[in-house]
Amino acid sequence: MGIPVLIIGRSGTGKTTSLRNIKNAVVFNILNKTLPFQVKVENNLAIVKTPDYQKIKSVLIRATAAEGYLGIIDDAGYLMTDAFMNGHSSSAKGNAVFELYNQIADNFYDLVKAVGLLDDDVIVYFLMHEDQNDFGNIKPKTIGKMLDDKVCLEGMFTICLRTVIQDKKYVFATKTDGLDVVKTPLGLFDEDYIDNDLAVVDAKIRKFYNLKESKLLKKGE
């Protein structure tokens, strides 16, 4: 089965920059934003600019033809934002509003579940902004409590990292501070904080689960 991995953090704490050393991957650029680092030819990245769930799924399904497929959805939270902004004005009030939120939740839930149905050696990273509730708990940012009540997003992931700045260094937190949703399998990471290099994280996950290295799909595969 494929492995979905969640990465959360505030804007400017290194979520997208953590991709700088990634090789052989498809990056779904939801907002069509310029990447905060220079993409080199040797990185062998395929950039797919789309907020469309079906297009993302169709590309991910092709992962079954590759060994060690690697996908990154940046920023996955804007899939929900885009659907809301395109649909809220026509939803009016009452049941139509509830139906819109239900559809948004269903679409995101189905996308995460679709990753789990992919072949072994497939890892898909969901990069999302974080949000803090009234009790100080930190979780992935969605579009409101109505959706949060329907789906506990972090509960759909075995691995959740968080980007933070510690002593002026950009790092991933690998263990929870008691208020956030960070979690990793026992033995995957020894340190509480590691460099925010997603290539290193991916290599560790593949070694931990005995997965193959990533290989970018060629046209026609």
N, C-alpha and C positions, 0 to 999 in steps of 0.2 A: 504493500500500500504506500501511497505517497505521504509525505510528511509536511503539513503546514506549520510554519514557524511565525510567531508574532513578535514584532519589534515595535515598541512604543517610545515616545519621548516628546518633549516640547520642541517647538520649531527652533532651529538653530543649534540643536545639541548633537548633530552629527548622524542623523538617520540615513539620509541619502549619501552623505560623504563616506559613509562606511562601505559603499559599493566600489570605492576607488580602485581596489585591487582584484575585484571579481573578474573572472574570465569564463568564457563559454556560457553565457546566460542570456535569457530574454528578459528585458526590463519593460514592464508595462508602465508607461508614463501617463498617469491618469489626467494630470492637468496640463500636459504638454509644456512643462517647465524646462528651462535650461538646467542641465546637471551642474552641480557646484564643483566639478573637477573636469580636467581634460580627459576625454575618452581616447585612449590609444588604440591603434589598429590591433595590437596584440591582445587587447582585452577581449576581442571577438564578442562584442555585445550586439544583440539585436534589439533595437528600441522600437516598441510598439506604442504609438500614441493613441490611446482610446479610453473612454470611460464606459465602454459597452461590455456588459457582462457576457453576452453570447460570443463576442469576438475573443474575449479573454479565454473563455472555456474552450473554444475551438482550437486555439493555439496550445492550450495546456493539454488537450486530448492528444495532440500530436506528440506529446512527450512520451507516449507509450512506444514510439519508434526509436527513441534515443536511449543511450546508456548514461545514467547519472545526470538527467535533465535538471536544470536549475532555472527557476523562475522567480522574479521579484516584482511585486505590485507596489508601486510608489506613487502617490500615497493612497492606500486602499480605502481610507476613510472617505475620500472624496468620491468614491463610487456611490456612497449613500447620499452625500451632499448634492451631487449632480442629479441623481434621481429625484431628490426632494425639490430642488430648485426648478426642475423642468416640469414637476407635477403638482406642486402645491397650489398654484394659482387657478388651476382648472378643477381642483378637488372640492372647492367651496367649503362646506362645513359638514358636521355630523358624520354619518357613516362613511362618506367619501374620504374624509381625512383619515379615519381609522384604517380604511382599506389601503390608502397610500402608504402609511407606516407599515402595515402588514406586508405589503408587496416589497418594500425596501428591505425589511428584515428577512423575508423569505429569500430574496435574491442573494443577499450577502451570505446567509446561512448555507444556501445551496452551493455557492462558490467554494466555501471552505470545505464542505462535504465532498465536492467534486475532486478536490486535491487528494483527499483520503482514498478515493476510488482509483487513482492513477497507479501505474506500475511502481514496483520497488525502485529505489535509487532516485526517485523524483522528490525534490525539495522545493517548496514554494514559500517565499518570505513575504509576509504581509506587513508593510511599514505603515504605521498609523500614529497620529498625534495622540497625546495623552490628555486626560481630563481629570479634574479633582472634584469630588462631591462635597457636600456640606460637612461631612465627617472627616475630611482630609484624606480619604482613600483615593488612590490613583489608579485609573483604568483606561482602556482605549476610548478615545473620543468618538461618539456617534452623533446622532442628530436629536437626541432627547430621551427623556425617561420612558416615553411610550415604547420606543424601540428597545431600550435596555431591559424593560420588564418582559419583553417577548423573547429576547435572546441574550444569554450571558456569553459574550464573544470570547472572553479569555478562557472560558470553560471548554472551548472547542480546540484548544491548543495544549500540547504537552510541554512545549518550549516557548517561553516568553521572556525576551530580554528588554532592557530599558536603557536608552541613551541618557547619560548624565555627564556633567562636567565636574570633575573632581581634581582639586589642586591645579586648575587651569588645563587639565588634560581631558580630552574627549574619550569616554570609555563606555563600555557596556556593563550594566549591573547584571550579574548572573544569579543573585539570590535576593529574595525579598527583604525589604527593610521593615516589614510588618504592616505597611500602609499601601504598598503597590501590589500589582498582580504578577510580579516577576516570579518565574519558576523554571527549573531545569531538572532533567533526570539525575538521580543520584550517581555521582561519579563522572558526569560529563565535563564539569568545570571544577577545578580545585580552588581557584581564586574567586573572591567576591566581585572583583572588577577586572576586566580585561580590556585591551585596546579595542577601539571600535572599528575593527577590520572584519568585515563580513566574510572575506575570503578565508580568514583563519577560523572563524566560527563554522563556516560550511565544512571545512576540512575536518574539524573536530567532530562534528555531527556525523559525517560520513564514516569516519574511523570508528566512532562509538557504536554505530549501528551496522558497521561492515557494509557500507554502500559504495558503489562505484563512483569514480570522479566524473565531473560534469563534462558533457559534450554537446555543443550547440548543434541543433538540427540543421541539415542542409536543405536547400530548396528541393522539393519533390519528395522528401522523406515523410 
